[in-house]
Amino acid sequence: MTDAPVTLARDHLRSFIERIERLEEEKATLSADIREVYAEAKGTGFDPKIMRQVVRLRKMEPNDRQEQEHVLDTYLAALGMLDTPMAAE
């Protein structure tokens, strides 16, 4: 009877591991599919690097995206890379 808890734990662990392995396989398949879509888009003239940026931005909350854009503009202006009064200094 003392083997029952060990067997149960082993089976439970095996189940988790097998689920993770299946999900990892699905993730690899999805990643390959996504790469194919980017390649197809590139073939029609779109820039995959910019598309990835757009996808990342669309995942963000609007307030977070605006805050990030504001900080980026501030940094660019400080480096003189924008036409702003701050850049002229």
Backbone bond lengths (Angstrom), bond angles and torsions (degrees), N, CA, C in turn:
res aa  C-N    CA-C-N  psi(-1)  N-CA   C-N-CA  omega(-1)  CA-C   N-CA-C  phi
1 M - - - 1.439 - - 1.531 111.47 -
2 T 1.325 117.98 -25.40 1.461 120.50 -179.47 1.523 111.89 -70.35
3 D 1.335 117.58 -19.81 1.464 120.42 178.29 1.527 111.94 -76.19
4 A 1.314 118.09 -20.66 1.468 121.53 -176.99 1.531 112.54 -58.63
5 P 1.336 120.24 -48.13 1.472 119.00 178.86 1.528 112.57 -63.47
6 V 1.325 116.64 -37.41 1.466 120.29 179.04 1.522 109.74 -66.10
7 T 1.317 116.24 -43.87 1.462 121.03 179.18 1.523 110.44 -63.39
8 L 1.317 116.34 -43.04 1.458 120.97 179.31 1.531 110.57 -62.13
9 A 1.320 116.93 -45.81 1.465 121.12 178.98 1.524 110.89 -63.18
10 R 1.332 116.70 -42.18 1.468 120.89 179.61 1.525 110.23 -62.66
11 D 1.334 116.67 -44.97 1.461 120.79 179.82 1.531 111.38 -64.54
12 H 1.310 115.30 -39.84 1.460 120.29 178.90 1.536 110.17 -63.80
13 L 1.324 116.29 -45.57 1.462 121.31 178.28 1.522 110.85 -61.78
14 R 1.330 116.35 -44.96 1.469 120.62 179.34 1.530 109.97 -59.30
15 S 1.323 116.57 -41.36 1.458 121.08 179.29 1.530 111.08 -61.02
16 F 1.332 116.33 -45.32 1.466 119.75 177.93 1.524 111.24 -61.43
17 I 1.321 116.47 -46.33 1.467 121.11 -178.75 1.520 110.70 -61.08
18 E 1.320 117.52 -44.23 1.464 121.03 -179.54 1.525 111.30 -65.33
19 R 1.324 117.07 -38.49 1.469 120.09 176.75 1.523 110.40 -63.39
20 I 1.325 116.47 -44.16 1.464 120.59 179.01 1.521 110.38 -61.65
21 E 1.325 116.86 -43.11 1.467 120.49 179.40 1.526 111.08 -61.61
22 R 1.329 117.59 -42.57 1.467 120.53 178.33 1.528 110.69 -63.14
23 L 1.324 115.78 -42.89 1.464 119.43 179.10 1.524 111.76 -65.23
24 E 1.333 117.06 -37.64 1.470 120.56 176.73 1.526 110.45 -62.84
25 E 1.331 117.27 -39.02 1.465 120.75 177.14 1.525 110.33 -63.89
26 E 1.337 116.24 -44.07 1.460 120.39 178.66 1.524 110.61 -62.80
27 K 1.333 115.98 -40.20 1.463 120.87 179.93 1.529 110.06 -62.68
28 A 1.322 117.04 -41.70 1.464 120.70 179.32 1.527 110.35 -63.52
29 T 1.323 116.16 -41.63 1.460 120.69 178.54 1.524 110.50 -63.70
30 L 1.327 116.35 -45.12 1.464 120.13 179.09 1.526 111.38 -63.59
31 S 1.319 117.04 -39.96 1.468 120.47 178.37 1.525 110.81 -61.81
32 A 1.317 116.39 -41.21 1.467 120.27 177.77 1.527 110.26 -64.39
33 D 1.321 116.92 -40.98 1.465 120.83 178.21 1.530 111.00 -62.49
34 I 1.320 116.36 -42.22 1.463 120.76 179.59 1.526 110.27 -64.33
35 R 1.330 117.05 -42.41 1.473 120.18 177.18 1.529 110.59 -59.40
36 E 1.323 116.62 -39.85 1.465 120.51 179.18 1.526 111.35 -63.45
37 V 1.327 116.79 -40.35 1.467 120.38 178.93 1.525 110.17 -64.16
38 Y 1.335 116.96 -43.58 1.467 119.99 177.44 1.533 110.75 -62.13
39 A 1.322 116.97 -40.74 1.469 120.45 178.70 1.526 110.50 -64.41
40 E 1.319 116.31 -41.13 1.466 120.63 178.09 1.534 110.33 -63.32
41 A 1.325 116.01 -43.57 1.467 120.18 179.03 1.527 110.59 -63.34
42 K 1.329 116.51 -40.57 1.467 120.52 178.57 1.524 109.98 -62.05
43 G 1.330 115.91 -39.41 1.456 120.75 179.06 1.517 113.22 -63.38
44 T 1.324 116.99 -23.22 1.464 119.99 178.02 1.525 112.18 -98.40
45 G 1.351 116.31 7.36 1.457 119.79 172.99 1.517 116.54 104.83
46 F 1.320 118.16 0.66 1.464 120.13 178.47 1.525 110.32 -87.05
47 D 1.320 115.97 152.98 1.458 122.27 -179.27 1.531 109.09 -93.64
48 P 1.339 118.10 109.79 1.468 121.04 -177.84 1.525 113.61 -58.86
49 K 1.331 116.73 -34.22 1.465 119.64 179.73 1.532 110.26 -62.31
50 I 1.312 116.38 -44.26 1.464 120.87 179.12 1.528 109.91 -69.29
51 M 1.316 116.82 -38.09 1.471 120.01 178.08 1.526 110.93 -61.27
52 R 1.332 116.97 -40.79 1.472 120.21 177.41 1.528 110.25 -62.13
53 Q 1.317 115.79 -39.13 1.458 120.57 178.05 1.530 110.41 -63.22
54 V 1.319 116.82 -43.33 1.462 121.23 179.04 1.528 110.38 -62.39
55 V 1.320 116.90 -44.06 1.471 120.82 178.84 1.523 109.85 -60.25
56 R 1.332 116.60 -44.06 1.467 120.55 179.78 1.529 110.63 -62.64
57 L 1.326 116.62 -43.58 1.462 120.48 -179.95 1.526 111.96 -65.86
58 R 1.320 117.10 -37.05 1.469 120.13 -179.90 1.521 112.25 -67.25
59 K 1.326 116.76 -24.42 1.465 120.55 178.21 1.527 111.69 -74.76
60 M 1.322 116.11 -21.17 1.459 120.99 -174.99 1.529 111.01 -80.13
61 E 1.324 114.89 152.91 1.460 120.73 171.80 1.531 107.76 -68.15
62 P 1.333 117.74 145.01 1.472 119.78 -178.55 1.533 113.82 -54.13
63 N 1.317 117.60 -41.70 1.471 119.85 179.84 1.520 111.47 -64.64
64 D 1.329 116.80 -41.18 1.466 120.63 178.77 1.524 110.78 -64.19
65 R 1.336 115.50 -40.94 1.464 120.07 -179.84 1.532 110.30 -65.11
66 Q 1.333 117.06 -43.97 1.467 120.67 179.03 1.524 111.21 -62.71
67 E 1.328 115.98 -41.18 1.461 119.66 178.83 1.526 110.70 -62.76
68 Q 1.331 116.63 -43.41 1.461 120.62 179.41 1.529 110.50 -63.43
69 E 1.332 116.78 -43.23 1.459 120.27 179.22 1.529 110.94 -63.63
70 H 1.327 117.05 -39.02 1.466 121.19 178.71 1.532 110.64 -63.49
71 V 1.313 116.42 -45.39 1.466 120.28 179.32 1.528 110.05 -63.62
72 L 1.329 117.37 -42.63 1.464 120.88 177.79 1.526 110.66 -60.05
73 D 1.335 116.97 -46.18 1.464 120.46 178.20 1.526 111.24 -60.21
74 T 1.321 116.51 -40.16 1.463 120.86 178.78 1.523 110.38 -61.28
75 Y 1.325 116.46 -45.92 1.467 120.68 179.56 1.527 110.95 -63.82
76 L 1.336 116.60 -45.20 1.465 120.08 -179.38 1.521 110.89 -63.08
77 A 1.320 116.65 -41.38 1.464 120.44 178.60 1.524 110.49 -63.80
78 A 1.308 117.05 -41.72 1.463 121.00 179.91 1.525 111.52 -62.84
79 L 1.318 116.64 -28.52 1.463 121.18 179.45 1.526 112.62 -91.67
80 G 1.343 116.22 3.39 1.458 120.28 178.94 1.510 113.89 76.49
81 M 1.305 116.80 23.21 1.458 120.71 -176.40 1.526 112.83 -98.72
82 L 1.338 117.91 1.97 1.461 122.75 176.83 1.520 108.56 -127.30
83 D 1.330 117.03 153.41 1.464 121.06 175.66 1.521 108.91 -84.01
84 T 1.311 115.84 82.35 1.462 121.69 178.43 1.518 108.44 -137.14
85 P 1.322 117.06 161.38 1.470 118.71 176.47 1.529 112.03 -57.10
86 M 1.310 117.12 -34.69 1.461 120.74 -179.51 1.532 110.36 -63.98
87 A 1.335 116.66 -35.70 1.461 120.94 -178.06 1.524 111.66 -71.87
88 A 1.327 117.38 -25.25 1.462 121.04 -177.61 1.523 112.54 -75.40
89 E 1.311 117.55 -17.39 1.469 120.71 -176.34 1.500 112.61 -72.76
